[in-house]
């Protein structure tokens, strides 16, 4: 019975959203990556903290993203006007600071035909990806609410799987291990703004998504500003540089590059080797 009520409620919201004037403008979000959540249950967490020092704390600093919306189209990319700040790493007792490298990925989504185009950089090389995407299977909970920027937001949950390469200590050495991760997603959307998009790929709900929590706070997106304004076709374009590749081709390249990095990793900063840097942001 509860499932029937929720489904009917979501259907009514979709009808109301379709009849309202569709949102057009720019939404800013703070994206926070918290690696301490990701490694909370890792048996090597203490050793990793000893090697990486305060890098996890630095990774938790927010990165500002912009979502440009025009009907069922959206572009999600970093706010290039922000100050990236600096990261500091201690190697053999010597403190070294460097400008934090922010992700330069840009993604265009069209919810109506479920297509995307993506500009992505890896190892300072540009790539172009494109294809189709499927909406997440959201379960709406209209009883649970949260206020964001003065809007009452309802809760929706979903899950998705992804292939991820994670660090693992084995026989006293650090290796990268391939594993399949199931991400638990919580989204907060408002039917007060007629839109079916949200930050990055978190779309398909009957209202603008203002907040997202992945895996109990491993990654969060929180809207910090909403500006309603006219959006031009030029605003909906993304960086067109780079080689066209499939997702599988780029994943293979990343895996090979990470394997090469591991060959150059000689025990981390504690042993005087090259540090493995934990970066904030990025997908």
C-alpha positions, 0 to 999 in steps of 0.5 A: 500500500505504501508503495502504491501511495508513493508511486501515485504521489510521484505521478501527480508531481510529474504532471504538475511539473510538466504544466508549470513553467520549466526552470531556466538558469544556473544552479551552483553546488558545493561538491565535497569528497570525503575519503575517510568515509570510503576507507572507514571499513578498510583494514588498512585505514590506519596505515593509509592515514599514516602515509597520506597524513592530512591529504584526506582533510584537504580533499574534503574542501568543497569544490564549486560546480555549476549546473546550467539548465535549459528545459530538459538540457543541462551542462554540469561543469566546474566553476572556473572562477573559484580559487583552487587553493593549495595542498600540502604534503610532507615528504621526509619531514619536508613540507611541500605545497602545490596548487590544488588541481581541480577537475576540468570535466564538462558534461552535457545531458539531454533528459528527453532523449537520454543522451550525453556528451562529455569532455574529460581530462585524464593525466592532462590529456583531453578526451571526448565521450558520448552515448546514451544513459538510463535514468536511475530507478528512483524511489520517492519518499514524500514524508521525509523532507529537508530544506535547502535554500528555502525550498522544501525538498523531498527524499528519493533513493536509488542505487547503482553499480560501478567498477572502481580501482581501489588501493589495497595493501597486500604482503606489505605492498600497496596494489590497486585492486579492481572491484565492483561497488554498489553506490547508495544514492539519496537525492533531495528535490523540490517540486517548487522548481519545475525541472527534472535535472540535477547535479551531474547525472542525478536527474529524472525526478519531478523537481530540481535536485538541490542535494545529493548524498552518495554512500552516507556522505562519501560524496555530497552535492549541496546547492548554494545558489539558484539564479533564474535567467535566460540561457543561450545555446552557447551556454549549453556547449562544452569543451570540444577538444580531445580524442573521441573514445568509448568509456571502455577505452578510457577505462583501460587507459586509466588502468594501465596508467595507474599500474605504471604509477604503482611501479613508481610508488616505493612505499609512499612518503613514510619510506621516502618514495613518491607520494600517492596524492588524494585529490578532491573532486572529480568523478 
